[in-house]
Amino acid sequence: MRRGPVDSFLLRLTPGLQVIEGRGTLDLTAVVGARPGVEIPWAGATYRIVRPQLSDRLAHLRRRAQIVTPKDAAFLWYLAGVGPGSTVVEVGAGSGALTVLLAHAVGDAGHVISYDRRPDFRDVAERNVAAAGFASRVEFRLRPIGEQPFDLDPASAGAVIADVPAPWEIVPHAIPVLVPGGALVLYTPTYNQLEHAVRELRSHGFEETRSVELLERALHVGDGGTRPDFEMLGHTGFLTGSRWFGGRR
Ligand SMILES: C[S@@+](CC[C@H](N)C(=O)[O-])C[C@H]1O[C@@H](n2cnc3c(N)ncnc32)[C@H](O)[C@@H]1O
């Protein structure tokens, strides 16, 4: 439900009274089943009911851990080769931002298994994924990967994606769970983490390893005065994709 980008709410369109935190109550019974675009008066303003896009789902996340930005999340998704029906394993649920994007990508027939070692982060991510409407696509597991291996069937995942401080610890454990040709994708904020992680990928026989950094520069568009914004986010993280084909032959 939105009245412009800064006044929008992610709601389930169900009959009955809903409590909107900090704003009061709302009854959407009359518009259940209505076409997207229908308008409703509420709290002295007019709102439109529309289906949420991925950006709406991500914009309404409660943040606990540092989340991956959309530019990075989208390319992590590309490197992982995740699509409708995929099974993907995530290490480091954090606030669940990447989890929401992966759940969106795998669709109703796909499955995301998301690990975190901390129950408080797991709980935040689980709430965010449920609020985004993807609870049925995601399974959360509490486990410190690295210290412990994955509790998954052999060759059961098309991709493993890790956003954790020591991603090199994930590398040996990803091997048994990846299908041949599957991808291990790592997000590392510093060069030191990147180097350590890639050294580990190479020593374990991962192939087609490539690392990139994406810079996003917004444009200020005005008639006759279009130019880049003066400010940009200077650094987020490095993205590494790698494939498992069975190791050295
Ligand atoms: C930076 S956050 C991940 C943020 C997440 N990608 C997002 O977009 O919301 C890192 C998370 O990894 C978890 N973590 C760190 N090491 C881990 C490990 N070895 N196994 C499982 N979870 C781990 C932390 O508890 C934390 O929640």
The ligand as a MOL file (V3000), in Angstrom:
LIG
                    3D

  0  0  0     0  0            999 V3000
M  V30 BEGIN CTAB
M  V30 COUNTS 27 29 0 0 0
M  V30 BEGIN ATOM
M  V30 1 C 27.0030 -9.4770 7.4880 0
M  V30 2 S 25.8410 -10.5870 8.1160 0 CHG=1
M  V30 3 C 25.0120 -11.2080 6.6850 0
M  V30 4 C 24.0530 -10.2040 6.1070 0
M  V30 5 C 23.1350 -10.7700 5.0740 0
M  V30 6 N 23.8430 -11.1940 3.8800 0
M  V30 7 C 22.0640 -9.7780 4.6890 0
M  V30 8 O 22.0680 -9.2990 3.5360 0
M  V30 9 O 21.2070 -9.4340 5.5220 0 CHG=-1
M  V30 10 C 26.8230 -11.9690 8.6000 0
M  V30 11 C 26.0570 -13.0450 9.3740 0
M  V30 12 O 26.8200 -14.2390 9.3270 0
M  V30 13 C 26.6780 -14.9350 10.5420 0
M  V30 14 N 27.8390 -15.8320 10.6130 0
M  V30 15 C 29.1410 -15.4660 10.7260 0
M  V30 16 N 29.9390 -16.5590 10.6460 0
M  V30 17 C 29.1120 -17.6340 10.4720 0
M  V30 18 C 29.3410 -19.0360 10.3190 0
M  V30 19 N 30.5760 -19.5290 10.3360 0
M  V30 20 N 28.2730 -19.8550 10.1540 0
M  V30 21 C 27.0090 -19.3420 10.1480 0
M  V30 22 N 26.7500 -18.0250 10.2940 0
M  V30 23 C 27.7680 -17.1810 10.4400 0
M  V30 24 C 26.6150 -13.8180 11.5890 0
M  V30 25 O 25.9950 -14.2650 12.7690 0
M  V30 26 C 25.7980 -12.7510 10.8430 0
M  V30 27 O 24.4310 -12.8910 11.1110 0
M  V30 END ATOM
M  V30 BEGIN BOND
M  V30 1 1 1 2
M  V30 2 1 2 3
M  V30 3 1 2 10
M  V30 4 1 3 4
M  V30 5 1 4 5
M  V30 6 1 5 6
M  V30 7 1 5 7
M  V30 8 2 7 8
M  V30 9 1 7 9
M  V30 10 1 10 11
M  V30 11 1 11 12
M  V30 12 1 11 26
M  V30 13 1 12 13
M  V30 14 1 13 14
M  V30 15 1 13 24
M  V30 16 1 14 15
M  V30 17 1 14 23
M  V30 18 2 15 16
M  V30 19 1 16 17
M  V30 20 1 17 18
M  V30 21 2 17 23
M  V30 22 1 18 19
M  V30 23 2 18 20
M  V30 24 1 20 21
M  V30 25 2 21 22
M  V30 26 1 22 23
M  V30 27 1 24 25
M  V30 28 1 24 26
M  V30 29 1 26 27
M  V30 END BOND
M  V30 END CTAB
M  END
